[in-house]
Structures are given as structure tokens and as C-alpha cells.
Amino acid sequence: MGANVHHSKSWLSPLIQQAEGGEDFIIAREDEPDGNLVPVLEKPEEGYRILGRLKGRFGSPLANWEEKCALIDKELEQLMNDEPLISGPPPGMDGWGNPVE
């Protein structure tokens, strides 16, 4: 069954009842199918949530963030093990932190 948009808006309640009865209904705009009204197969109970309905709609800014973190950890470890943190006293200081005149 089908009708145009104007008819569908005017007769929405009966069309919903027909859809609840199992009938599919096509809505047309300018003689071209534009949408359809179909019955809901399972009505969720009150307070019922559909888990996973947003799965795949959002992505991580770093798809491989775990690998990148592991690389950063390895680089930090190499820097701390291979080279001393301070190679010498800062300019103008002796080895004990006293100013050099």
C-alpha cells in the first residue's frame, strides 16, 4: 500500500495501526518512493536499553594508540638507560652546584 506525503500526514494514526498489524506502507513524494512505514518487530520494555546500538559510529582519534604508547615507553626507557640525565653541571656552576666565579 502507498500514498503521497500529504495523505500520509493527514492519516498518520490509521497508517500506524496498519503497520502495527504487519502491513508495510510506502510514502511517495512526486510519485517517487521516499520512505516507508513498517511494523516494529520487537518493542523494548520500559527502561530497556539496546546495547551496542552506537557500535561503529565513533572512531578513536588514534586508532593504534596502544602501539604508539608502547613505542613512547621504549624510547623513554632507552633515553633513561643509555644516557645520563645530566651530562655535567649547568653553565656557571661547579660539580657541587656552587657558582663559579
N, C-alpha and C positions, 0 to 999 in steps of 0.2 A: 504494500500500500504506500502511497505517497501523496504529497501536496506541496503547494508553494509556501514560502516563508510567512506570508500574511495569514493564510489559513491556519498554519501551524501555531502561530502566536495566538490566534483567536480561540482555537480549540485545544490548547495545550493539556488541560486536565483530562479530557477524554482520551487523548492520544497517549498520555502517561498510563492510564488504566489499561489501554490496549497493549502497551509494551509490557506492563506487569503480567498480562495474560499470555505473554510469549510471542507477540506479533512484532516483527521489525517494521519500522516506518521510515521512509526516505523523505527528507526535506529538500526541496529544489529551489534554486534561485535562477530566474530567467531560463527555465526549462533545463537547467543543468543540475545534477545531483550535488548538493552542497553539504549535507550532513545526514546523520541517521539517528533515530531514537530506537534503542534496543533495550531489552529487559536486563536488569542486573541479575547475574546468576546467583550470587550469594550476598545477602545483606548482612553487613557486620553488626554484631550485637553492640549495645550501648557500652561505651568505654573500651571497645575492641580496637586495637591498632594493627594496621597491616605492616609487619616488619619487613624491612628491606625495600620499601617502595621507592626510595631515593637512590638505590644502588646504581652506580654508574653515571649519575648525573653530575657529580662533582669530582674534580681531579685534584691531586696533590700538586702544589707548585713545584715541588721537587719529586719527580716520580721515583727516583732511585736515591732517596735521602739517606737510607741506611748505608749504602755503599759509599756515599760521599763522606758521611761521618766516620766510617772506618778508615778511609784514606787520610782524613784530617788527624785522626788519632795516631796513625802510623807516622805521619810527618812530625807531629809534636813529640812523639816518643824518640824518633831519630834525632831531632834537634836537642832534646834534653840529655840523651845518652852520648852523642858523638861530640858535641862541643860544650865547653864550659859556659855557664850562664854569663859570667863576667870574665872577659879575657884579661883584664888589667884594671888598675884603678882609674877612675874618671879623670879627665884632664884637670890639672891643678891640684891633685891630691896624691899623697903617697900611698903605699900599700896598706896603711893602717887607717886611712880615712882622714888624715890630718892635712890641712892645706900646705902646699909647697910655696915657699916664697922666693 
